[in-house]
Amino acid sequence: MDDILTFKKIRNNSEIRKYLDFLDNASEYGMEHAIHSANTAEHILKFLGYDKREQELAKIAAYVHDIGTIISKKDHDQNGAIMFLNILGEDKCNEEVFMVVNAIGCHEDQTVDPVSPIAAALILSDKTDVCHERLKVEDLYHINKISNVIAACQKVDLLSNKKRKTIELRIKIDTKKCSVMDYFEFFLSRMNYCRRASNVLDCNFGLYINKDKFL
C-alpha cells in the first residue's frame, strides 16, 4: 500500500513543494497554477464519468507538470517528467507512474494528440488557466503582449458536460486592455490543442468570449 501513488503524498513531498514555492515567487508557473491545474484536471474527468483513480492520476500530473520550469521554460515538459521520475526513485516506478510521467512529458507537444485521458485533462487544465489572477504584478501587462492578454481575462470558466459531450471555455475579456483578436493571436494554438484534447475525451470543445461563440 505504501507504494501506491497518491495526490496526498505528492502534495506533501518537500522537494516538489520547494520547487513550486520558488516558482510561485518567480513566475506564474508555481504553486497557485499547480493547485488550480490539479483541481481542474480532476474535475474534468469527474464530470465526464471517469473513475476516481484516473481522476487522481490526472490531478497528480497536473500538479507537477511545470516543475521542469525550475531549469528552463524550454523543454520544461520533458525536464519535468525526468525530475518527477528521479524524485520518486526507481523502486517506486510502475505503470501508473509512467502514465503520469507520459502526461507531464507531452503536455507541450502540440504536434501530436494527447495519448490518454490523463494527458488530455492535464492539457485542458493547463492551457485554459489564463485568468488575470495568474499575474504576479498588478501592472505586468505593460511588459509584454502575452501578459497584456492574460491581464484582460477577467473571468474564466471551464465547463464539462457528460450528457452533451462538451467541454466549454467561457472567458470574459476586458476589451479596454486587449481586443478579442489579440487573444486569438497569442492563444489560438492553445485552443486548437484544447480541442484535440477534448476529442480524446470524446467531447467537442467550445470557446466563448464575452458570450460569443468562436469555436
Contacts in CASP RR format, 6 or more apart in sequence:
PFRMAT RR
TARGET T0000
AUTHOR 0000-0000-0000
METHOD contacts of the structure
MODEL  1
MDDILTFKKIRNNSEIRKYLDFLDNASEYGMEHAIHSANTAEHILKFLGY
DKREQELAKIAAYVHDIGTIISKKDHDQNGAIMFLNILGEDKCNEEVFMV
VNAIGCHEDQTVDPVSPIAAALILSDKTDVCHERLKVEDLYHINKISNVI
AACQKVDLLSNKKRKTIELRIKIDTKKCSVMDYFEFFLSRMNYCRRASNV
LDCNFGLYINKDKFL
3 92 0 8 1.000
3 94 0 8 1.000
5 57 0 8 1.000
5 60 0 8 1.000
5 88 0 8 1.000
5 92 0 8 1.000
5 94 0 8 1.000
5 96 0 8 1.000
5 97 0 8 1.000
5 100 0 8 1.000
6 56 0 8 1.000
6 60 0 8 1.000
7 38 0 8 1.000
7 56 0 8 1.000
7 59 0 8 1.000
7 60 0 8 1.000
7 63 0 8 1.000
10 16 0 8 1.000
10 60 0 8 1.000
10 63 0 8 1.000
10 64 0 8 1.000
11 17 0 8 1.000
11 63 0 8 1.000
13 87 0 8 1.000
15 87 0 8 1.000
16 63 0 8 1.000
16 64 0 8 1.000
16 67 0 8 1.000
16 87 0 8 1.000
17 31 0 8 1.000
19 67 0 8 1.000
19 68 0 8 1.000
19 70 0 8 1.000
19 83 0 8 1.000
20 30 0 8 1.000
20 31 0 8 1.000
20 34 0 8 1.000
20 67 0 8 1.000
21 30 0 8 1.000
21 31 0 8 1.000
22 30 0 8 1.000
22 70 0 8 1.000
23 29 0 8 1.000
23 30 0 8 1.000
23 31 0 8 1.000
23 66 0 8 1.000
23 67 0 8 1.000
23 69 0 8 1.000
23 70 0 8 1.000
24 30 0 8 1.000
24 31 0 8 1.000
24 32 0 8 1.000
25 136 0 8 1.000
27 69 0 8 1.000
27 136 0 8 1.000
28 134 0 8 1.000
28 135 0 8 1.000
28 136 0 8 1.000
29 66 0 8 1.000
29 69 0 8 1.000
30 66 0 8 1.000
30 69 0 8 1.000
32 133 0 8 1.000
32 134 0 8 1.000
33 66 0 8 1.000
33 129 0 8 1.000
33 134 0 8 1.000
34 62 0 8 1.000
34 63 0 8 1.000
34 64 0 8 1.000
34 65 0 8 1.000
34 66 0 8 1.000
35 63 0 8 1.000
36 125 0 8 1.000
36 129 0 8 1.000
37 62 0 8 1.000
37 63 0 8 1.000
37 65 0 8 1.000
37 122 0 8 1.000
37 125 0 8 1.000
37 126 0 8 1.000
37 129 0 8 1.000
38 59 0 8 1.000
38 60 0 8 1.000
38 62 0 8 1.000
38 63 0 8 1.000
38 125 0 8 1.000
39 59 0 8 1.000
40 62 0 8 1.000
40 121 0 8 1.000
40 124 0 8 1.000
40 125 0 8 1.000
40 128 0 8 1.000
40 129 0 8 1.000
40 158 0 8 1.000
41 58 0 8 1.000
41 59 0 8 1.000
41 61 0 8 1.000
41 62 0 8 1.000
41 121 0 8 1.000
41 122 0 8 1.000
41 124 0 8 1.000
41 125 0 8 1.000
42 55 0 8 1.000
42 56 0 8 1.000
42 58 0 8 1.000
42 59 0 8 1.000
42 62 0 8 1.000
42 121 0 8 1.000
43 160 0 8 1.000
44 58 0 8 1.000
44 121 0 8 1.000
44 124 0 8 1.000
44 125 0 8 1.000
44 158 0 8 1.000
44 160 0 8 1.000
44 167 0 8 1.000
44 201 0 8 1.000
45 54 0 8 1.000
45 55 0 8 1.000
45 58 0 8 1.000
45 117 0 8 1.000
45 118 0 8 1.000
45 121 0 8 1.000
45 201 0 8 1.000
46 55 0 8 1.000
47 160 0 8 1.000
47 161 0 8 1.000
47 162 0 8 1.000
48 160 0 8 1.000
48 162 0 8 1.000
48 201 0 8 1.000
48 203 0 8 1.000
49 162 0 8 1.000
50 117 0 8 1.000
53 96 0 8 1.000
54 117 0 8 1.000
54 118 0 8 1.000
57 96 0 8 1.000
57 99 0 8 1.000
57 100 0 8 1.000
57 103 0 8 1.000
57 118 0 8 1.000
58 103 0 8 1.000
58 117 0 8 1.000
58 118 0 8 1.000
58 121 0 8 1.000
58 122 0 8 1.000
58 125 0 8 1.000
60 100 0 8 1.000
61 100 0 8 1.000
61 103 0 8 1.000
61 104 0 8 1.000
61 118 0 8 1.000
61 119 0 8 1.000
61 121 0 8 1.000
61 122 0 8 1.000
62 121 0 8 1.000
62 122 0 8 1.000
62 125 0 8 1.000
62 126 0 8 1.000
64 80 0 8 1.000
64 84 0 8 1.000
64 100 0 8 1.000
64 104 0 8 1.000
65 77 0 8 1.000
65 80 0 8 1.000
65 103 0 8 1.000
65 104 0 8 1.000
65 107 0 8 1.000
65 122 0 8 1.000
65 126 0 8 1.000
66 76 0 8 1.000
66 80 0 8 1.000
66 126 0 8 1.000
67 80 0 8 1.000
67 83 0 8 1.000
67 84 0 8 1.000
68 76 0 8 1.000
68 77 0 8 1.000
68 79 0 8 1.000
68 80 0 8 1.000
68 83 0 8 1.000
69 76 0 8 1.000
70 83 0 8 1.000
71 79 0 8 1.000
71 80 0 8 1.000
71 83 0 8 1.000
72 79 0 8 1.000
76 108 0 8 1.000
77 104 0 8 1.000
77 105 0 8 1.000
77 106 0 8 1.000
77 107 0 8 1.000
77 108 0 8 1.000
77 109 0 8 1.000
78 105 0 8 1.000
80 104 0 8 1.000
80 105 0 8 1.000
81 101 0 8 1.000
81 102 0 8 1.000
81 104 0 8 1.000
81 105 0 8 1.000
84 100 0 8 1.000
84 101 0 8 1.000
84 104 0 8 1.000
85 93 0 8 1.000
85 97 0 8 1.000
85 101 0 8 1.000
88 97 0 8 1.000
99 116 0 8 1.000
99 118 0 8 1.000
100 118 0 8 1.000
102 115 0 8 1.000
102 116 0 8 1.000
102 119 0 8 1.000
103 114 0 8 1.000
103 115 0 8 1.000
103 116 0 8 1.000
103 118 0 8 1.000
103 119 0 8 1.000
103 122 0 8 1.000
104 122 0 8 1.000
106 112 0 8 1.000
106 114 0 8 1.000
106 115 0 8 1.000
106 119 0 8 1.000
107 119 0 8 1.000
107 122 0 8 1.000
107 123 0 8 1.000
107 126 0 8 1.000
110 189 0 8 1.000
110 192 0 8 1.000
110 193 0 8 1.000
113 196 0 8 1.000
113 197 0 8 1.000
113 199 0 8 1.000
113 200 0 8 1.000
114 120 0 8 1.000
114 122 0 8 1.000
114 123 0 8 1.000
114 196 0 8 1.000
114 197 0 8 1.000
114 200 0 8 1.000
116 200 0 8 1.000
117 200 0 8 1.000
117 201 0 8 1.000
119 197 0 8 1.000
119 200 0 8 1.000
120 197 0 8 1.000
120 198 0 8 1.000
120 200 0 8 1.000
120 201 0 8 1.000
121 197 0 8 1.000
121 201 0 8 1.000
123 193 0 8 1.000
123 194 0 8 1.000
123 197 0 8 1.000
124 158 0 8 1.000
124 167 0 8 1.000
124 194 0 8 1.000
124 197 0 8 1.000
124 198 0 8 1.000
125 158 0 8 1.000
127 190 0 8 1.000
127 191 0 8 1.000
127 193 0 8 1.000
127 194 0 8 1.000
127 197 0 8 1.000
128 156 0 8 1.000
128 158 0 8 1.000
128 169 0 8 1.000
128 194 0 8 1.000
129 156 0 8 1.000
130 149 0 8 1.000
130 150 0 8 1.000
130 153 0 8 1.000
130 156 0 8 1.000
130 171 0 8 1.000
130 187 0 8 1.000
131 150 0 8 1.000
131 153 0 8 1.000
131 154 0 8 1.000
131 155 0 8 1.000
131 156 0 8 1.000
132 150 0 8 1.000
132 151 0 8 1.000
132 152 0 8 1.000
132 153 0 8 1.000
132 154 0 8 1.000
134 150 0 8 1.000
135 141 0 8 1.000
135 147 0 8 1.000
135 150 0 8 1.000
135 151 0 8 1.000
140 147 0 8 1.000
140 151 0 8 1.000
141 147 0 8 1.000
141 148 0 8 1.000
141 149 0 8 1.000
141 150 0 8 1.000
141 151 0 8 1.000
141 152 0 8 1.000
141 177 0 8 1.000
142 148 0 8 1.000
145 178 0 8 1.000
145 182 0 8 1.000
145 186 0 8 1.000
146 186 0 8 1.000
148 177 0 8 1.000
148 178 0 8 1.000
148 182 0 8 1.000
149 178 0 8 1.000
149 182 0 8 1.000
149 183 0 8 1.000
149 186 0 8 1.000
149 187 0 8 1.000
151 174 0 8 1.000
151 177 0 8 1.000
151 178 0 8 1.000
152 173 0 8 1.000
152 174 0 8 1.000
152 175 0 8 1.000
152 176 0 8 1.000
152 177 0 8 1.000
152 178 0 8 1.000
152 182 0 8 1.000
152 183 0 8 1.000
153 171 0 8 1.000
153 172 0 8 1.000
153 173 0 8 1.000
153 174 0 8 1.000
153 183 0 8 1.000
154 172 0 8 1.000
154 173 0 8 1.000
154 174 0 8 1.000
155 170 0 8 1.000
155 171 0 8 1.000
155 172 0 8 1.000
156 169 0 8 1.000
156 170 0 8 1.000
156 171 0 8 1.000
156 172 0 8 1.000
157 168 0 8 1.000
157 169 0 8 1.000
157 170 0 8 1.000
157 171 0 8 1.000
158 167 0 8 1.000
158 168 0 8 1.000
158 169 0 8 1.000
158 170 0 8 1.000
159 166 0 8 1.000
159 167 0 8 1.000
159 168 0 8 1.000
159 170 0 8 1.000
160 166 0 8 1.000
160 167 0 8 1.000
160 203 0 8 1.000
161 167 0 8 1.000
161 168 0 8 1.000
165 202 0 8 1.000
165 203 0 8 1.000
165 204 0 8 1.000
166 203 0 8 1.000
166 204 0 8 1.000
166 205 0 8 1.000
166 206 0 8 1.000
167 194 0 8 1.000
167 198 0 8 1.000
167 201 0 8 1.000
167 203 0 8 1.000
167 204 0 8 1.000
167 205 0 8 1.000
167 206 0 8 1.000
168 205 0 8 1.000
168 206 0 8 1.000
168 207 0 8 1.000
168 208 0 8 1.000
169 191 0 8 1.000
169 194 0 8 1.000
169 205 0 8 1.000
169 206 0 8 1.000
169 207 0 8 1.000
169 208 0 8 1.000
170 208 0 8 1.000
170 211 0 8 1.000
171 183 0 8 1.000
171 207 0 8 1.000
171 208 0 8 1.000
171 209 0 8 1.000
171 210 0 8 1.000
172 209 0 8 1.000
172 210 0 8 1.000
173 180 0 8 1.000
173 183 0 8 1.000
173 209 0 8 1.000
173 210 0 8 1.000
175 210 0 8 1.000
180 209 0 8 1.000
180 210 0 8 1.000
180 214 0 8 1.000
183 209 0 8 1.000
184 214 0 8 1.000
191 205 0 8 1.000
191 207 0 8 1.000
191 215 0 8 1.000
194 205 0 8 1.000
194 207 0 8 1.000
195 205 0 8 1.000
195 206 0 8 1.000
195 215 0 8 1.000
197 205 0 8 1.000
198 204 0 8 1.000
198 205 0 8 1.000
198 206 0 8 1.000
199 205 0 8 1.000
205 215 0 8 1.000
206 213 0 8 1.000
206 214 0 8 1.000
206 215 0 8 1.000
207 213 0 8 1.000
207 214 0 8 1.000
207 215 0 8 1.000
208 214 0 8 1.000
END
